[in-house]
Amino acid sequence: MSGSLPRPELSVCIPTYKRPVRLKELLSDVLAQTHPCDELIIVDNDPDASAREVVQNFTRDIAASHTSIIVKYEVQPIKNISITRNRTIALATATWLAFIDDDERAPANWLELMLLAASTYGADGILAPVVPVVPESAPGWIKRGGFYDLPRAVTGQRAPASHFKMGNVLLRGEVLRAEAGPFDPAYGTTGGEDGDMLCRLELKGVKLVWSDDAIVHEPVEQKRLSARWLWMRAMRGGQDFARHFMQERYGKVSLIGKIKFALRASVQMVVAAAMSVIALPLGLHRAMRWSIKAAANFGKLSYMWGWHYQEYA
């Protein structure tokens, strides 16, 4: 016998924080995959270990079904999404690492489609859609607005930077292990750690491809069905974009380029705010679209003023 066993092919990595019911549903989805994973990594960012019982019950279910998935669970008590994500990577040993958030649902062919896309396009990473599921109880203006939809792209094309989120991603393990961090703890309470890390990988020549087929779904929580939540999320998105731009995650930027960026954001913020008032008689959902654009541009400017919105603090 040789000295070492072959590495597992696929690890599924799930950072979680105080969502035991959602996590239980997601774990049942992982167990039902047509292409089963070899490892399931769950890192709990709740120091009270609110996910522990769910994971223990799931582990017993696996043992009873004689499924050979290795389950690794660990509590990471420091409130920092970057450190939590990094811990999932440190625990994973597979060739490929699939990432999904604890409030999402995965159809049975999710992993199969992700691996197929990686093979078909010779990719180092696959990014795929997270499709929101807005509850029937949502206000009418929210249902008409499409405010929770994330951008989509064509299957097989290089994933645009605007799509750089970690809610539904497959990455080659060796690529992640070669990158310092790989998630930067400085983004741990503000968010934006996913875009920062994926931009760094792309700048180094890592091939990130979009698959519009490997969809997962995200039921929109009741607490997110408000104008305030939409404004704050848009503002944070603007801050993320400005931070990545100023730190040259999208490429080199001159001083003139930074000045133009600030001027453009200022003009766009004023125009969008004015349009939100003009559009109000045409429907609240139309006015909200413009006000969200104003909030995003305010976020860009506020980052340049030195303020960071600590969404995850």
C-alpha positions in Angstrom: 0.0 0.0 0.0 1.2 3.5 -0.8 1.7 5.9 2.1 -1.2 8.3 1.4 -4.9 7.9 0.5 -6.4 9.9 -2.4 -7.9 13.3 -1.5 -11.7 13.5 -1.4 -13.1 15.0 -4.6 -15.6 17.5 -3.1 -16.1 19.4 0.1 -19.2 21.5 0.8 -18.4 24.5 3.0 -21.2 26.3 5.0 -20.5 29.2 7.4 -23.5 29.6 9.7 -24.8 32.1 12.3 -28.0 31.6 14.3 -30.1 29.9 11.6 -30.6 26.4 12.9 -33.9 25.9 11.1 -32.6 27.1 7.8 -29.4 25.1 8.2 -31.4 21.9 8.9 -33.3 22.4 5.6 -30.0 23.1 3.7 -28.3 20.0 5.1 -31.2 17.8 3.9 -30.6 19.3 0.4 -26.9 18.4 0.6 -27.8 14.9 1.6 -30.1 14.5 -1.4 -27.5 15.5 -4.1 -27.3 13.4 -7.2 -23.5 13.9 -6.9 -22.8 13.5 -3.2 -20.0 15.4 -1.5 -17.2 13.7 0.3 -16.9 16.2 3.1 -19.4 18.6 4.7 -17.8 21.5 6.6 -19.9 23.6 8.9 -18.3 26.4 10.9 -20.6 28.1 13.4 -19.9 31.8 14.1 -22.3 31.7 17.1 -20.2 31.3 20.3 -23.3 29.7 21.8 -23.1 26.9 19.2 -26.7 27.2 18.1 -26.0 24.9 15.1 -24.5 22.1 17.2 -27.7 20.1 17.8 -28.7 20.4 14.1 -25.4 19.1 13.0 -25.4 16.2 15.6 -28.8 15.1 14.4 -27.7 15.3 10.8 -24.6 13.2 11.6 -26.8 10.5 13.1 -29.0 10.5 10.1 -26.0 10.0 7.9 -24.8 7.1 10.0 -28.2 5.5 9.9 -28.4 5.8 6.1 -24.8 4.3 5.7 -23.8 7.4 3.7 -20.0 8.0 3.7 -20.0 11.8 4.0 -17.5 13.0 6.5 -19.0 15.8 8.6 -16.8 18.4 10.3 -18.3 20.9 12.7 -16.5 23.7 14.6 -17.4 26.8 16.5 -15.5 30.0 15.5 -16.5 32.5 18.3 -15.0 35.7 16.9 -17.7 37.6 15.1 -16.0 37.9 11.7 -17.4 36.3 8.4 -13.9 36.3 6.9 -12.3 34.3 9.7 -15.3 32.0 9.6 -15.0 31.4 5.9 -11.3 30.9 6.2 -11.9 28.2 8.9 -14.2 26.2 6.5 -11.3 26.2 4.0 -8.8 25.2 6.6 -10.9 22.2 7.5 -11.7 21.1 3.9 -9.3 18.6 2.3 -11.0 18.0 -1.1 -9.9 18.9 -4.6 -13.0 21.1 -5.1 -14.7 23.3 -2.5 -18.4 24.2 -3.0 -19.7 27.2 -1.0 -23.3 27.9 -0.1 -24.9 30.1 2.6 -26.9 28.8 5.4 -30.2 30.5 4.3 -30.2 28.9 0.8 -31.8 25.8 -0.7 -30.1 23.6 -3.3 -31.9 21.4 -5.8 -30.7 17.8 -6.1 -28.6 18.4 -9.2 -26.7 21.5 -7.8 -23.3 19.9 -7.2 -23.5 17.8 -10.4 -24.1 20.9 -12.5 -21.3 22.9 -10.8 -18.8 20.1 -11.4 -20.0 19.6 -15.0 -19.5 23.3 -15.7 -16.0 23.3 -14.2 -15.1 20.3 -16.4 -16.8 21.7 -19.6 -15.1 25.1 -19.4 -11.8 24.1 -17.9 -12.5 26.5 -15.0 -10.7 27.0 -11.7 -14.0 28.3 -10.3 -17.7 28.4 -11.1 -20.1 31.1 -10.0 -23.8 30.5 -10.3 -27.1 32.3 -9.5 -28.8 32.7 -6.1 -32.5 33.2 -7.0 -34.6 34.9 -4.3 -37.9 33.5 -3.3 -40.1 36.4 -2.1 -42.9 35.3 0.2 -46.6 35.8 -0.7 -46.9 37.9 2.4 -44.6 40.6 1.0 -46.0 44.1 0.2 -47.1 44.6 -3.4 -44.4 47.1 -4.2 -41.7 44.6 -3.2 -43.2 41.9 -5.4 -43.2 44.3 -8.4 -39.8 45.7 -7.8 -37.4 42.7 -8.2 -35.2 44.3 -5.5 -33.6 41.1 -4.3 -32.6 39.8 -7.7 -28.9 39.4 -8.2 -27.3 39.8 -11.7 -27.2 36.9 -14.1 -24.9 36.1 -17.0 -24.5 33.6 -19.9 -23.3 30.1 -19.1 -19.7 29.6 -20.1 -18.6 33.3 -20.1 -16.0 34.7 -17.6 -17.9 35.7 -14.5 -18.2 39.6 -14.3 -16.8 41.2 -11.2 -20.4 42.5 -10.4 -21.3 38.8 -9.8 -18.6 38.1 -7.3 -20.5 36.7 -4.3 -19.9 33.6 -2.3 -23.5 32.4 -2.0 -23.1 29.8 -4.8 -19.5 29.1 -5.8 -17.3 26.2 -6.6 -13.5 26.7 -6.4 -10.5 24.5 -6.9 -8.9 23.8 -3.5 -5.3 24.4 -4.6 -6.2 27.9 -5.8 -7.7 28.9 -2.4 -4.8 27.3 -0.4 -2.3 29.3 -2.4 -3.9 32.6 -1.5 -3.1 34.3 1.8 -6.1 34.3 4.0 -7.8 33.8 1.6 -10.6 36.0 2.9 -9.3 39.3 4.4 -10.4 39.7 8.1 -10.6 43.5 7.6 -13.9 42.8 5.8 -15.2 40.6 8.6 -17.9 42.9 10.0 -18.5 45.1 6.9 -19.0 42.4 4.3 -17.4 42.6 0.8 -14.9 39.9 1.7 -16.2 37.7 -1.1 -15.7 40.3 -3.9 -12.3 41.2 -2.6 -11.1 37.6 -2.6 -12.5 36.7 -6.0 -11.1 39.9 -7.5 -7.7 39.0 -6.2 -7.9 35.6 -7.7 -9.0 36.9 -11.1 -6.2 39.5 -11.1 -3.8 36.5 -10.7 -5.2 34.8 -13.7 -7.6 32.3 -12.0 -10.3 31.4 -14.5 -13.8 32.1 -13.0 -16.7 31.1 -15.2 -20.4 31.6 -14.9 -23.0 28.8 -14.9 -26.5 30.0 -15.1 -27.8 26.5 -14.7 -26.5 25.5 -11.2 -29.2 27.6 -9.4 -29.8 27.7 -5.7 -32.7 29.5 -4.0 -32.8 32.0 -1.2 -36.1 32.4 0.7 -36.2 36.1 1.6 -36.6 36.6 5.3 -39.4 38.7 6.7 -37.0 41.2 8.4 -35.6 42.0 4.9 -39.0 43.0 3.5 -38.5 46.7 4.1 -37.4 49.9 2.4 -34.8 50.5 5.2 -33.2 47.1 4.7 -33.0 47.7 0.9 -31.5 51.1 1.3 -28.9 49.9 3.8 -27.9 46.9 1.7 -27.6 49.1 -1.4 -25.4 51.6 0.6 -23.2 48.8 1.8 -22.9 47.5 -1.8 -21.8 50.9 -2.9 -19.2 51.0 -0.1 -18.0 47.5 -1.2 -17.6 48.7 -4.8 -15.8 51.9 -3.8 -13.5 50.0 -1.5 -12.6 47.4 -4.2 -12.1 50.2 -6.8 -9.9 52.3 -4.5 -7.8 49.3 -3.5 -7.4 48.5 -7.2 -9.2 45.2 -7.1 -10.5 46.0 -10.6 -7.1 47.2 -11.9 -4.8 50.1 -11.6 -6.4 53.5 -10.8 -4.8 56.9 -11.2 -5.5 59.9 -8.9 -7.5 61.5 -11.8 -9.5 58.2 -12.0 -10.4 58.4 -8.3 -11.5 62.0 -8.6 -13.7 61.1 -11.6 -15.1 58.2 -9.6 -16.1 60.5 -6.8 -17.6 63.2 -9.1 -19.6 60.6 -11.0 -21.0 59.1 -7.8 -22.0 62.5 -6.6 -23.9 63.4 -9.8 -25.5 59.9 -9.9 -26.7 60.2 -6.3 -28.3 63.6 -6.9 -30.0 62.6 -10.1 -31.3 59.3 -8.6 -32.6 61.1 -5.5 -34.5 63.6 -7.7 -35.8 60.8 -10.0 -37.1 58.9 -6.9 -39.4 61.9 -6.1 -40.5 62.3 -9.8 -41.2 58.6 -10.1 -43.3 58.3 -6.9 -46.7 59.0 -8.6 -45.9 56.1 -11.0 -45.7 53.6 -8.2 -43.7 53.1 -5.0 -41.7 50.3 -6.6 -40.4 52.7 -9.3 -39.5 55.4 -6.8 -37.7 52.8 -4.7 -35.6 51.7 -7.6 -34.2 55.2 -7.9 -33.8 55.7 -4.2 -31.8 52.5 -4.0 -29.5 53.8 -6.7 -29.1 57.0 -4.7 -28.3 55.0 -1.6 -25.7 52.9 -3.5 -23.9 56.1 -4.7 -24.1 57.6 -1.2 -22.3 54.4 -0.1 -19.5 55.0 -2.6 -19.0 58.5 -1.3 -19.3 57.6 2.4 -16.5 55.1 2.0 -14.3 57.8 0.5 -15.2 60.0 3.5 -13.9 57.2 5.8 -17.1 55.7 7.1 -17.7 51.9 7.0 -21.1 50.5 7.6 -20.6 47.5 10.0 -23.5 45.3 8.7 -22.3 42.2 10.5 -21.2 43.8 13.7 
